[in-house]
């Protein structure tokens, strides 16, 4: 999943069951701008840009030209030693002053300042998932994998149907708990595949892909679906999502992600 941060996220529960009185609230009266930080780093690829934007009020059509931030002073620190400035490019994207490759086990910290706000985030690039075995559950129609863990990582799995056209699960079924030790084992499962892909015809097209994440992704994953009123927190802000970016009125994810191989499951 190349761009995790574009996954559809739903949050911010505002519908209270059992209410007898409806209250109309003008979104313009409760709007509060948040600074948004977005970056996803993959092992084996060049360090990408970090995007800095601001949220927009409900009802306002999203336009990157209205939401991008151009006045951010930012840099990253690699492995607590090497400092690399981030330079504004376009559409809120701040790219490293020079390109470099992201490696498994790298530690990246983000330091930024905008309009008097200080921003900080830290992530560790996970290792490529090591899959021991896979299985297809014929009763509940999901796939799972036995994965050898690394410390401070969490894991999720997606099903992939490689017929034409290729179909993939839209989100993870679950994210494993943080592993504190290496070389333990954990079972990672997908959501159930759609009914039309459960026939024998698709037995040679069913695949699983495991993703390893920085441990902070688990809190984000389970908090992002608390509500259903706001469809895109990166545009509208708010909610009780547990982001891994720190700062006053700052939201977002600065996260390391490493996808595993796509493996056929018989």
Secondary structure, 3 states (H helix, E strand, C coil): CCCHHHCCCCECCCCCCCCCCCCCCCHHHHCCCCEEEEEEEECCCECCCEEEEECCCCCCCCCHHHHECCCCEEEEEECCCEEEEEEECCCCEEEECCCCECCCCCEEEEEEEECCEEEEEEEECCCCCEEEEEEEECCCCEEEEEEECCCCEEEEEEEEECCCCCEECCCCCCCCCCECCCCCEEEEECCCCCHHHCCHHHHHCEEEEEEEEECHHHHHHHHCCCCCCECCHHHHCCCCCCCCEECCCEEEEEEEEEEEEEEECC
